[in-house]
Amino acid sequence: MRVHLLWSGVLPVILLAGCQKQAPVAQEPVRPVRSIVVQAQTSPVELTLPAAVRPRVESRYGFRVGGKIAQRMVSVGDAVAPGQVLARLDPQDLAPAVAAARSQLDAARTELALARVELDRLRDLRQRSFVSQAQLDRQQAAADAADARRRSAEAQLAQAGNSAAFQTLRADVAGVVTAIDAEAGQVVAAGQSVVRVARSGEYELEVAVPEGDLALARATRTWQAVIPALGPQPRNAVVREVSPASDPASRTFAMRLALQGDTAGIGLGMTAVVRAARETAPGFEVPLSALYSQDGRPHVWRVAADGTVQPVPVVTAGYLDDAVRIAEGVSAGDRIVTAGANLLVAGQKVRVLDPAAAGAGR
């Protein structure tokens, strides 16, 4: 019995010792890494976007009255002057209305003349006491009413005359015809677009700004524009407006740049390239390979004084050709791993390769 108890106490110790010999603790090897020591710096950020020449003001001319277009006097590309006739409606549409208004005016004038003659007769009779004052007052009221009807007929005739004048479509300012929306023989409603005219000398550049570049585009007031058809010389342009809402199809924001200086030779629809450059706030540039994602946020590995690495969340401030700018998360003098970021773990021991070359900042 005593031997059995002795073996029952010694056996677990023997088994435990055997297990410890079979599973030795593995040592994580020191991993060589490349790194840089970051320093704060400013650098110009350039934004280049395609653009197209557009008129600042493009008027859609339409008749103030409806009717059938009898004649169109201009075509696309024609230059127009202020007051120039663009199109005419068939005058027969309003001729009866003008004739009716003129006839009503003639009748109102005749009625007024008769009322005034009768009023003068009653005044003479009243002076001789042949009629009462009430009868004279009634005739005075009838004459006043006849005069009001005469003024109303005159207004109706003037309105009919205006409608007849509105059958002729004229340009308000100098410009160039950009489109024809209705042809001769077509019946149009009042206000319907017939001719489009772009005002001369006022050209703008229409630019579609991507979502990621919207902040830079809004912050830059002066741009450089190059119109390849007119040579490589840059032209100054300033931001006139930026749409607050994106286009539902392209998800870009429409921006208008007003061209400065001489606009001779510029044609509507010409292509252009616009550039915006501005100094950024101080930041840190690191290679793109230094970034890795953790929990949906960008991180970098910082090498501590004891040779271990620790993950550091950062805030980026734009991408360059082969680097990224970091606005928050690192400090001047930090050593950041630039290669093998996805293979490291927190607290891992690393060995910096080429310390002299790696210590030079970008």
C-alpha positions in Angstrom: 0.0 0.0 0.0 2.8 2.4 0.9 4.6 1.7 -2.5 1.4 2.4 -4.4 1.0 5.8 -2.8 4.6 6.7 -3.5 4.2 6.0 -7.2 0.9 7.9 -7.4 2.7 11.0 -6.1 5.8 10.7 -8.2 4.1 9.9 -11.6 2.6 13.4 -12.2 5.9 15.0 -11.6 7.6 12.8 -14.1 4.9 13.4 -16.7 5.1 17.2 -16.2 8.8 17.2 -16.7 8.4 15.2 -19.9 5.9 17.7 -21.3 8.2 20.6 -20.6 11.0 19.0 -22.5 8.8 18.3 -25.5 7.4 22.0 -25.9 10.2 24.5 -25.6 9.3 28.2 -25.8 10.0 29.6 -29.3 12.0 32.9 -29.5 10.8 35.5 -32.0 13.7 36.3 -34.3 14.9 39.9 -34.6 13.4 41.1 -37.9 15.5 43.4 -40.1 13.6 46.5 -41.3 14.1 49.6 -43.3 13.2 52.9 -41.7 13.5 56.7 -41.9 13.6 59.5 -39.3 10.8 61.9 -40.2 11.1 65.7 -40.2 8.4 68.3 -40.6 8.3 70.0 -43.9 6.0 72.0 -46.2 5.6 71.1 -49.9 3.4 72.5 -52.7 0.4 70.4 -53.6 -0.7 70.7 -57.2 -4.1 69.9 -58.6 -4.5 69.5 -62.3 -8.0 69.1 -63.9 -9.5 69.3 -67.4 -11.8 72.1 -68.3 -13.9 73.5 -71.1 -14.6 77.0 -72.3 -18.2 78.1 -71.6 -20.0 81.4 -71.8 -20.7 83.1 -68.5 -24.1 84.2 -69.7 -26.2 82.2 -72.2 -29.6 83.6 -72.8 -32.5 81.5 -74.1 -34.6 83.9 -76.2 -38.3 83.2 -76.6 -41.4 85.1 -77.8 -43.6 86.7 -75.2 -46.6 85.5 -77.0 -47.5 82.2 -78.6 -47.8 81.6 -82.3 -46.4 80.1 -85.5 -42.8 80.9 -86.4 -42.9 82.6 -89.8 -39.2 83.3 -90.3 -35.8 82.6 -88.5 -33.1 85.1 -89.4 -30.0 83.6 -87.7 -28.1 80.3 -87.6 -25.7 78.7 -85.1 -22.4 80.6 -85.0 -23.8 83.9 -86.2 -22.7 87.0 -84.4 -25.6 89.2 -83.3 -25.8 92.9 -82.3 -28.2 94.5 -79.8 -31.6 94.9 -81.3 -31.0 92.5 -84.2 -34.0 90.5 -85.3 -33.7 86.8 -84.5 -37.1 85.5 -85.6 -40.6 86.5 -86.4 -44.1 85.0 -85.8 -46.9 85.0 -88.3 -48.6 88.4 -87.9 -52.0 87.1 -88.9 -52.4 85.5 -85.5 -52.8 88.8 -83.7 -54.1 91.0 -86.5 -57.8 90.4 -85.6 -57.1 91.3 -81.9 -55.5 94.6 -82.9 -58.4 95.4 -85.2 -60.9 94.6 -82.5 -59.1 96.8 -80.0 -59.0 99.7 -82.4 -62.7 99.4 -83.1 -63.5 99.4 -79.4 -61.5 102.6 -79.0 -63.3 104.3 -81.9 -66.7 103.4 -80.3 -65.5 104.6 -76.9 -64.4 107.9 -78.3 -67.7 108.4 -80.2 -69.7 107.6 -77.0 -67.6 110.1 -75.0 -68.1 112.8 -77.6 -71.9 112.3 -77.5 -71.9 112.3 -73.7 -69.9 115.6 -73.5 -72.3 117.3 -76.0 -75.3 116.2 -73.9 -73.5 117.4 -70.8 -72.9 120.9 -72.3 -76.6 121.1 -73.3 -77.8 120.3 -69.9 -75.5 122.8 -68.3 -77.0 125.5 -70.4 -80.5 124.4 -69.6 -79.6 124.2 -65.9 -78.5 127.8 -65.9 -82.0 128.8 -67.2 -83.6 126.4 -64.6 -85.2 124.2 -67.3 -83.7 121.0 -65.8 -82.9 119.8 -62.3 -79.5 119.5 -60.7 -80.0 115.8 -60.4 -80.4 115.4 -64.1 -77.2 117.4 -64.7 -75.4 115.2 -62.2 -76.5 112.0 -63.9 -75.2 113.3 -67.2 -71.9 114.2 -65.7 -71.6 110.7 -64.3 -72.4 109.3 -67.8 -69.7 111.5 -69.4 -67.1 110.4 -66.8 -68.0 106.7 -67.4 -67.7 107.2 -71.2 -64.2 108.8 -70.6 -63.2 105.8 -68.5 -64.3 103.4 -71.2 -62.3 105.4 -73.7 -59.1 105.1 -71.5 -59.8 101.4 -71.1 -60.0 101.0 -74.9 -56.8 102.9 -75.4 -55.0 100.5 -72.9 -56.4 97.5 -74.7 -55.2 98.8 -78.0 -51.7 99.4 -76.6 -51.7 95.9 -75.2 -52.7 94.5 -78.5 -50.0 96.6 -80.2 -47.4 95.3 -77.7 -48.4 91.7 -78.4 -48.0 92.4 -82.1 -44.5 93.9 -81.4 -43.6 90.9 -79.3 -44.1 88.8 -82.5 -40.6 90.0 -83.5 -37.8 88.4 -81.4 -34.7 90.7 -81.0 -31.3 90.3 -79.3 -30.7 92.3 -76.1 -26.9 92.3 -76.2 -24.1 91.4 -78.5 -23.2 87.8 -78.7 -23.0 84.6 -80.8 -25.8 82.1 -81.5 -25.0 78.8 -79.8 -28.2 76.8 -80.5 -31.5 76.9 -82.4 -34.4 75.3 -80.4 -37.3 76.0 -82.8 -37.6 76.2 -86.6 -39.8 78.1 -89.0 -43.3 76.6 -89.3 -43.3 75.4 -85.7 -46.0 76.6 -83.2 -44.4 77.8 -80.0 -45.9 78.8 -76.6 -45.1 82.0 -74.9 -41.7 81.9 -73.3 -40.6 78.7 -75.1 -36.9 78.8 -76.1 -36.3 79.6 -79.7 -32.7 80.8 -80.0 -29.8 80.6 -77.6 -27.2 83.5 -77.5 -24.0 83.5 -75.6 -22.9 87.0 -74.5 -19.7 88.1 -76.2 -16.4 88.6 -74.3 -17.4 86.9 -71.1 -15.8 83.4 -71.1 -15.4 81.0 -68.2 -13.9 77.6 -67.7 -16.2 74.8 -66.5 -14.4 72.3 -64.3 -15.6 69.0 -62.7 -13.9 68.7 -59.3 -13.6 65.2 -57.8 -14.8 64.7 -54.2 -11.3 64.2 -52.8 -10.0 67.4 -54.3 -12.9 69.6 -53.3 -11.2 71.1 -50.2 -8.1 72.1 -52.2 -10.2 73.6 -55.0 -12.2 75.7 -52.7 -9.1 76.9 -50.8 -7.3 78.0 -54.0 -8.6 81.3 -55.4 -6.2 81.9 -58.3 -5.6 79.2 -61.0 -3.4 78.8 -64.0 -5.2 77.8 -67.2 -3.7 76.6 -70.5 -5.7 76.4 -73.7 -3.7 74.1 -75.9 -5.4 75.4 -79.1 -4.0 78.9 -78.4 -0.5 77.8 -77.3 1.3 76.9 -74.0 1.0 80.3 -72.4 -0.8 80.1 -69.1 -3.7 82.5 -68.3 -4.9 83.6 -64.9 -8.3 82.5 -63.7 -10.2 83.0 -60.5 -12.9 81.0 -58.9 -16.3 82.5 -59.5 -18.5 79.7 -58.0 -18.4 76.2 -56.8 -21.5 74.1 -56.7 -22.5 73.0 -53.2 -24.0 69.7 -54.5 -22.3 67.0 -56.6 -23.6 65.7 -59.9 -25.6 62.6 -59.3 -24.1 60.7 -62.2 -20.4 61.6 -62.0 -20.2 62.5 -58.3 -18.1 65.6 -59.1 -18.7 69.2 -58.1 -19.1 71.8 -60.9 -16.7 74.8 -60.6 -16.6 77.9 -62.7 -13.4 79.9 -63.3 -13.5 83.4 -64.7 -10.7 84.0 -67.2 -8.6 87.2 -66.7 -7.0 89.4 -69.3 -7.3 89.3 -73.1 -9.8 86.6 -74.3 -9.2 87.2 -78.0 -9.2 84.0 -80.0 -11.0 82.0 -77.4 -13.8 79.9 -78.8 -16.7 78.3 -77.0 -16.1 74.6 -76.3 -12.3 74.8 -76.4 -10.6 72.4 -74.1 -8.3 73.6 -71.3 -6.1 72.4 -68.5 -6.3 74.2 -65.1 -3.7 73.9 -62.3 -3.8 75.0 -58.7 -0.7 75.0 -56.5 -0.5 76.0 -52.9 1.8 75.4 -49.9 0.5 72.9 -47.5 0.7 73.0 -43.7 3.8 71.5 -42.1 3.6 67.7 -42.2 5.6 64.5 -42.5 6.2 62.6 -45.7 6.7 58.9 -45.6 6.6 56.2 -48.3 3.3 54.6 -49.1 4.8 51.3 -48.0 5.0 52.6 -44.4 1.2 52.7 -44.1 -1.0 49.7 -43.1 -4.6 49.5 -42.1 -5.9 48.4 -38.7 -9.5 48.6 -37.7 -10.2 50.7 -40.7 -7.7 53.4 -39.8 -4.2 54.1 -41.2 -1.2 53.2 -38.9 2.5 53.3 -39.1 5.1 51.4 -37.0 7.4 53.5 -34.8 10.7 52.1 -33.6 11.2 52.7 -29.9 14.6 53.3 -28.2 14.8 49.7 -27.1 14.5 48.4 -30.7 10.8 47.3 -30.5 8.0 48.5 -32.7 4.7 50.0 -31.7 1.7 50.7 -33.9 0.7 54.4 -34.2 -2.6 55.7 -35.6 -2.1 58.6 -38.0 -4.1 61.1 -40.0 -3.1 61.6 -43.6 -3.2 64.9 -45.5 -3.0 63.9 -49.1 -1.0 61.5 -51.3 1.9 62.3 -53.6 3.4 60.2 -56.4 5.0 57.6 -54.1 4.5 59.0 -50.7 1.8 60.1 -48.3 1.7 63.2 -46.1 0.9 62.6 -42.4 -0.7 65.5 -40.5 -1.1 63.9 -37.1 0.2 61.0 -35.1 4.0 61.3 -35.5 6.6 63.8 -34.3 9.8 65.1 -35.7 12.7 62.7 -35.0 10.4 59.6 -34.9 11.9 56.5 -36.7 9.2 55.0 -38.9 9.4 51.6 -40.5 9.1 51.9 -44.3 9.2 48.2 -45.4 7.5 45.1 -44.1 4.8 46.9 -42.1 2.3 44.1 -42.6 4.6 41.5 -41.1 5.2 43.1 -37.7 3.5 42.7 -34.4 3.4 45.1 -31.5 6.4 44.8 -29.2 8.5 42.9 -31.7 12.2 43.4 -31.7 13.6 44.8 -35.0 17.0 45.6 -36.4 17.4 48.7 -38.5 19.1 48.2 -41.8 21.6 50.8 -43.0 21.3 53.1 -40.0 23.2 55.9 -41.6 21.1 56.0 -44.8 17.9 55.3 -42.9 18.6 58.2 -40.5 18.4 60.8 -43.3 14.9 62.3 -43.5 13.0 62.7 -46.8 
